[in-house]
Amino acid sequence: MHERVAEFITRYNMLARGHAVGVAVSGGADSVCLLHVLAELAPRWALRLVVLHLNHGLRGEESDQDEVFVRQLAASLGFNCLARRVDVGALRRLTGDNLEQAARAARREFFLECMRQAGLARVALGHTRSDQAETVLLRLMRGSGTEGLAGILPVTREGFIRPLLGVERAEVEQYLRRRNIAWREDSTNRDLTLARNRIRLQVLPALLRDFNPALVGALARYAELAQAENDYWEPRIERLARRILRKRPPAVLAPADRLACLPVAAGRRLVRRILEEVKGDRRRIEFEHVEQILRLAAEKEGHGRAQVPGVDVLRSFNWLRFIPLDQVRPPQPYSFSLDVPGELELCGRLRLVASATEWDGEPGGLDLDRLPRPLVVRNWRPGDRYRPAGRDREVLIKQMFQEQKIPLWERSGWPVLTGGGLIVWSRGFGPAAEFHAAAGCRRILRLDISEIDCGR
């Protein structure tokens, strides 16, 4: 057992000499085995081990007894124990997650905080090859894609490691029994209302008995194959995302034509990456959601919308806008008096700077002395029209949006300048013909507009 785990640690470069490592111990067989094995291997890497335990408070006295057991175990091996209690039930009600998700989120936050406060380089978790098989089977039954079928990762970006991922649960229990090492049994592990327990206690045993006695290993190898695929694709999709996506926090914009022309495998992975960035995770994102978005991208130029869990996807001309569903709000009208010189922030995303300068004969400015007052900057409204310099008649601003392919989400906050109630300028379309700088002009009003950096 020790050598197999050491080889697995080396294979995935989990540890470096001198690392401080938190060992997550629930009191169950897997985590108790993990602690004992790492205690044996610690001198090999000169590790400093710290025991971590989160009391979920879900089983009353039983949960408290687990905490006592873990504290005593840590003390018997000479390790410090960092323990905390959390009301997962209350957390679940607050977040709307199911119990398993809420407990997982609580553990993750606890481990990350321990890493920060105790200077831990890694946190070791006790997942086994049997857990991997159950995860792959469960995700396969739920229709997960290749990324999900990678299952439980040996090493995560946060620094979580799983040294027992090459060991089956039966081997763990055999290891403990041979050494007369005690562990705790979690009564909820036999609750058949939980999908994972049904997989563990009913589905997988039937498959092992009736179809393939080596299924655990086969499913674990499938996870390794899927992870290798993901490792290949991840940097390529990241480079593709940097090249073609535009970030407009909280939104991400994707060009429909380029998305539609990608190989199907790349297109699906890019869409999932965008959804994860916008939503914060991939929970409840299914195959059909991704296909719906790709179909929207492949349609002929026009407008359309798709809503998937947590994300609104709006197409306008050649752009798809991905935005969190809770950020989709009706446009907020605005109207501000303009001082010259002066500066205005519009919609929290545009900055308009007004300045007066001597006219140098270059086209594009407004004749400041001829402009009617007061000067007011407001957002475009349906029905707005004026005659931009160079046009022979008035034009609806909406028509110019169509001509210039301005996406729908840009229009609500689109700034226009009025003087005495008349439109004298509009972003992108320039000054009105009757007020643009011409012969005899002395001073011009310059309007410079830029996007505010929102942390892109």
C-alpha positions, -999 to +999 in steps of 0.1 A: +000+000+000+027+025+010+047+020-022+017+021-044+006+054-029+041+068-031+043+059-068+009+076-074+021+107-056+052+108-077+034+101-109+012+132-105+038+153-088+016+158-058+042+167-032+075+184-029+101+181-001+092+201+030+056+206+021+031+214+048+001+192+041-034+193+055-050+158+057-088+159+055-101+133+080-138+127+084-132+096+106-143+072+078-121+043+066-107+061+035-096+093+054-082+073+083-062+051+059-050+082+041-037+097+074-018+066+084-003+061+050+009+097+048+022+095+083+044+065+071+055+083+040+061+118+056+098+113+062+103+105+025+093+141+016+100+157+050+063+166+052+046+184+080+011+170+084-019+188+099-053+170+104-083+189+091-119+180+102-152+197+094-181+188+116-212+193+093-236+191+122-260+169+102-261+138+124-263+154+159-244+133+185-229+111+158-212+140+141-199+152+174-185+118+182-168+118+148-150+150+157-139+136+191-126+105+173-106+126+148-091+148+174-080+118+194-066+101+163-046+132+154-032+135+190-022+098+190-001+103+159+014+136+172-004+159+147-022+192+152-059+191+144-078+220+129-115+214+134-146+235+127-183+231+130-207+244+104-244+243+100-247+228+065-285+227+068-286+265+072-261+269+044-282+249+022-313+270+029-292+301+022-278+290-011-306+269-024-282+240-031-290+204-022-274+190+009-245+173-009-236+204-028-238+226+003-216+202+023-191+201-005-189+239-008-185+241+030-156+217+030-139+234+001-141+268+018-128+253+051-099+236+034-089+268+015-091+289+047-069+263+064-044+266+036-042+303+039-041+305+077-018+275+084+005+280+053-005+246+038+009+238+004-016+209-002-047+194+012-049+156+008-084+141+004-092+104+008-111+096-024-103+061-037-105+044-071-139+031-060-151+067-056-138+074-090-157+046-106-189+056-089-184+092-100-178+083-136-208+059-136-231+085-121-220+112-145-223+089-174-259+081-164-266+118-162-253+124-197-221+142-188-196+151-216-159+142-217-149+169-193-173+156-166-163+120-172-127+128-161-143+124-127-123+131-096-090+148-104-057+136-088-046+172-084-066+204-086-056+239-092-064+249-056-038+224-044-061+195-034-045+161-039-059+126-038-031+101-031-055+071-027-071+074-061-052+044-073-065+022-044-099+005-042-121+008-011-118-029-003-080-026-001-084+004+022-105-016+047-081-046+044-052-023+052-069-010+083-081-044+096-046-059+092-033-032+115-062-032+139-069+005+131-104+017+140-126+040+119-160+055+121-190+045+100-213+073+087-249+062+090-259+084+060-237+062+037-266+037+036-293+063+029-307+051-005-325+084-011-290+097-021-281+089-058-245+082-050-254+056-023-278+038-048-249+037-073-225+024-045-249-001-029-271-013-057-261-004-093-224-009-092-225-043-073-251-056-099-229-045-128-199-061-112-218-093-106-237-096-139-215-079-165-179-071-156-161-080-123-133-056-133-157-026-140-142-004-112-108-005-130-124+000-164-143+031-152-113+045-135-092+041-167-120+058-186-116+088-162-078+088-170-085+088-207-110+116-204-086+136-182-058+132-208-083+145-235-090+175-212-053+182-206-048+182-244-077+205-251-075+230-221-046+251-233-059+251-269-093+263-258-077+289-235-057+303-265-088+303-287-108+321-260-082+348-257-081+352-294-118+355-302-138+364-271-144+399-258-150+405-221-175+431-210-180+423-174-203+408-163-207+396-199-186+377-224-191+383-262-184+356-288-185+361-326-212+338-340-195+331-373-162+320-357-179+299-331-201+282-358-170+274-380-150+257-353-147+219-353-176+205-332-154+193-304-137+227-301-170+246-303-186+225-276-156+230-252-154+267-259-191+272-251-188+252-219-158+273-209-177+305-216-207+293-195-184+283-166-167+318-167-200+336-167-219+314-143-191+305-120-195+267-124-210+241-149-237+228-126-269+219-145-253+227-178-263+198-201-254+186-236-286+201-251-279+235-236-245+236-254-261+224-286-288+250-284-262+278-282-242+263-311-274+262-332-280+299-323-245+307-335-250+288-368-282+306-378-282+332-405-274+367-393-302+380-371-314+380-335-322+352-312-320+341-276-313+311-255-315+307-217-296+280-200-293+275-162-279+307-148-270+323-181-288+344-207-274+341-243-286+368-267-276+370-303-275+403-322-260+404-357-228+385-355-224+385-317-235+363-289-236+379-255-233+356-225-244+372-192-255+359-158-293+356-157-295+377-126-277+406-144-304+408-172-322+440-163-343+465-181-324+495-195-320+525-171-326+558-189-303+587-181-301+624-187-272+647-176-264+684-182-231+687-200-205+713-188-177+723-212-151+713-202-166+684-184-167+646-179-196+622-175-199+585-166-227+568-185-243+535-175-212+526-154-194+516-186-188+547-207-168+578-201-176+610-221-151+638-220-161+672-234-135+699-242-134+732-262-105+738-286-096+762-314-108+747-347-079+736-369-100+730-400-103+693-395-138+678-399-157+661-371-162+687-344-192+707-333-193+745-337-194+754-300-206+789-306-236+779-327-248+751-305-282+758-289-284+755-251-288+738-227-265+709-236-278+676-223-264+641-227-290+613-226-295+578-239-311+571-273-348+567-274-370+550-300-380+575-327-349+596-323-337+610-356-314+637-370-293+646-401-257+637-395-231+656-414-227+642-449-263+630-452-289+648-472-319+640-449-328+630-414-323+594-405-337+574-376-309+564-352-324+529-352-318+527-389-282+537-384-279+510-357-290+485-384-266+499-409-237+498-385-247+464-370-248+478-334-259+449-311-291+452-292-275+454-258-254+484-268-283+505-278-302+512-246-273+532-232-262+548-265-254+584-258-268+614-278-262+651-272-290+675-274-289+713-276-320+731-269-339+698-272-325+691-307-302+662-313-268+677-323-246+646-320-247+609-315-220+584-306-206+567-337-227+588-361-211+622-354-224+658-354-256+671-369-251+687-403-264+721-392-240+723-363-208+707-375-176+728-378-174+746-411-160+778-426-162+806-400-160+783-370-137+795-343-141+770-314-152+734-315-167+711-290-147+678-289-165+647-275-143+618-266-160+586-255-143+555-242-152+523-224-145+522-186-121+494-177-142+470-155-114+448-145-111+429-178 
